[in-house]
Amino acid sequence: MTSTLHDPNYRAFVSHLSGLRVQLGVTQAELAKRLGKPQSFVSKAERFERRIDPGEFRAIALALGADPAVEFKDVSDRLSRS
């Protein structure tokens, strides 16, 4: 069975959060600090070495000042169109 880390749909959600972080000018270190995690947590997630669960998606979106439901819907809508 293929790992979800390699699933294109999963990668779209992680890439969306990573892109949002970059767009907002937030470093991995700053995001990690906001989450109370080490910088490696963010790095490994963004490099698809570590899976993030829905609760972590929510926490990351909130730490970036975004609405998790809006961000999830944005990615979901883009996936539906492709």
C-alpha positions, 0 to 999 in steps of 0.5 A: 500500500502506498504511503499517504505521504506520496498521495498527490491529494495529501501533497496538495494540502501540505503544499497549500499551507507551505505556500501560504506560509511563504506568501505571508512571509513567515519563516519555518522557525517562526511558524514552529515557535507559534506552534510550540514545536521545533523548526524540524517539525515544519521542515519535515512536514513541508518536505513530506518526511512527516505526515500532518493530521487534520488537527495539525492542519488546523493548528498550522492554519490558525498559527498563520492567522488563517481560517482552517475551514477556508484553507481546506475548502480552497484546496479541496475546490482546486482538487475538484477542478483538476 
